[in-house]
Amino acid sequence: MKKIKINTERIENEEKFKKGLSIIKKIISKGKTAFFVGGCVRDFLTGIIPKDYDIATDAFPDEIENIFSNTKPVGKQFGVILVIIDKIPFEVATFRTDKDYKDGRRPKKVIFTTPEEDALRRDFTINGMFLDPIKKEIIDYVNGLEDINKKIIRAIGDPYKRFEEDKLRMLRAIRFASVLDFKIEDKTWKAIIEKHSEISVVSSERIRDELIKLLTSKNAYNGLKLLYESKLLKTILPEVEKLSVVKQPPQFHPTENALEHTMLLFKFLENPSPTLAMAALLHDIGKAETMTITDRIRFHNHHNVGAKIAENILKRLKFPNNEIELITRYIRNHMKFIDVKKMKQSTLKKFLAQDNFEEELEMHKADCLASHKNLENYEYCKNILNTLKKDQLKPDPILRGKDLIEMGYKPGKIFSTILEYAYNKQLEEPKITKNKLKSLVRKKFPIKEAE
């Protein structure tokens, strides 16, 4: 064991740190031991302000419930209690060792034990350290601080055993290496490659959550490369891995294949949302199914084919329906940018006025920068968005159903056709009057024919 003195001034004014510290002090006041543990310690040591503070203690779950008035027994059988301070939850767990994992995730039983054995059951050395905020010491049983200094992701003990206990740890290793820009230690890397297919036993929801954390990080490009090289990509997203054999037309793409292009695209996304990140990952997913070679390599209709494939993938990963709808729309629309300068004003305005269009535009920009680097259409759209006010881009309709009734039309299926025609005319001619619009409607849809 190593104890290293540290300076915690950088986080001492953080509200969550102060509330977590109050929990630790209260536990200690009852004659028990308590430390910050895991990810918050790793983040602090790598220069990141922790988002959450987990606490490990020798107090038993029943004791924690007696010490604090607002608790939830979220994993009491595993020694985990949520302590809620000012509506902020803190995970407080009793030092434990895990026995006989049953499902590639959960142990059959736990034994409450010492801080050292608790550290040795954890996944990676960078996550196996304790922080004593009272003495301002790092307590390190696993040489985690040394691995942080060397920028290494290393499984604690036998990596095969660690990954057997929880298969998701293989994907987490990739994410940590990506987010922190660390290298995965050789034995740990070898174990991931050999056991990659076992990730398939992990629930879709857990894989989805890890994938999103990776794709929305600043080093997603590196993470995707590691996913591919480790063969985890082939197991969790075989449709994406298939892009590695899809050649690209060299006159438009500097990358050799569609997977490399997809990976490169992430170098040009800044803080993408989950929907934007998944759309970027899947935007060319239809190319493997539509590739033909005539005068050159072509992918006819790959955007529509890709949207259908993406929908199946997103359902498999249990994405919410509203996110599936957005992501597949981005994929269907990503080839429309080629024609923005040729579009009628009505078509262009409706295209630009879509909800969340800013994300579609950012994906288009990254797509261009990862290929031909021509941003003319991006700048064209951006300029119109900056020039037109919202009520010019998506104005309220001048003509509505009640107006058609007053004009003598009988309600029916024809109403939607007439109203769409009228709205398009309104978008084409922003200064058009209501009377002129009515005149155009009467001419286009004579009342007798519309009945």
C-alpha positions, 0 to 999 in steps of 0.5 A: 500500500502507498499513501501519497499526500495531495493538494485538494484545493482545486475541488474543495469549493465544488458543491458535490465535494463539500456534500460528499465530505460532510457524509464522510465526516458524519460516518467518521464521527460514528467511529467508522472509516470512509473515503472517496473511491473510484472514478472521482479519484481518477478524475481528480488525478487526471485533472478533471472535475468529478461529476459524482463522488462515490464513497467506500466505508467499513460501515455496514448498510444498516449502519448507513441507514441509521446514520442518515435520514434520507437513504435508498437501498438501491443495492443493499444486498451488495452493500450499496446505499444511496445517501441523499443530501439536498436532493443529490444522491451519493453512492455509499458502499461497504468495503467488500469482495465479490464471489462467484459472478453468475451472469457476466455482471453480478456476483452471487454473493459479497463478503464485507471486508477490508479496503485492500480487498475492496480495491483488488476487486475493482476493474482497472488500477486507475479506478482502484484508489481511495482519497482520504479528504480529511488527511488529504491522502491517496491510498493506493493498493494497486499502483493506480497512481503510477499507471495514471502517470504513465497513462496506462489502462491496466486491469487489476490482477488477472485481466481474464478474471476481471473481464469474466466477472463483468464483460462490459469492462472490455468496452469500458477499457476502450472508453477510458483509453479513448477519453483519457488518451491512455494506452491499454497495457499489453496483457489487458489488451490481449485479454480483450481481443481473445474475449471480445465475442463475450461482450454479446452477453451484456445487455443492449442498454449497458452497451448503448450507454458505454458506446454513447459515452465513448462517441461523445468524448473528444477522442472518439476517433481513437476510441473507434479505432480501438473498438475495431482493432479489438474486434469488439466493434464486430461483435456489438455493431457488425453492420458498422464493421462491415464498412471496413471492406467498402471502398470509397471513390478516391475523387471524393474521399481521401480514406481507403474505406467507408469505416475509415471515413466514418472514424475520421468524421469524429475528428470534426465533431465538437461535443456532439449530442448522443443523437448527432454522434449516433447519426454520424456513426451510422450515416453511411451504414447503407453503403455496404448494401448499395455499392456498385462499380460502373464508371466509378464506385457508387452508392445509389440510395444508400441514405434511405437504405442506411436509415432502415438499417440504422433503425434496426440497430437503434431498436436493438440498442434500445434507444428511445423512439424519439431519438431513433426518429431524429437519428434516422432522419439525419441519415435520410437527409444527409445527401440532400445537402448536395442539392440545397442551391437547386431547391425551390425556396419552399423546399429549402425553407422547410428543409432548414426549418426542421427541428434540430436542423443545427445537428444535421448541418454540423454532421454535414460539415464534419462529413465534408471535412472528412472527405472532399473538404468543400463547405460551399453548401454548408456556408450557403445554409448557414448564411440563410439561417443567419439572414432569415428570422424564424418567422420568415423561415417557418411563418404561420400559414396565411390560409387555414382550413376555416378559410377554405370553408369560407371560400366554399370548399367542403372539408375532405382529403383535398384540404391537405393538398390545397393547404400544402400548395398555399403554404409553398406559395407563401414560402416562395413569395414571402410578401404575398397577400391573403387575397392573392393566395386565395385567388391562386388557390381558386385557380389551381383548385376549382371548387366544382373539381375539388368537391 
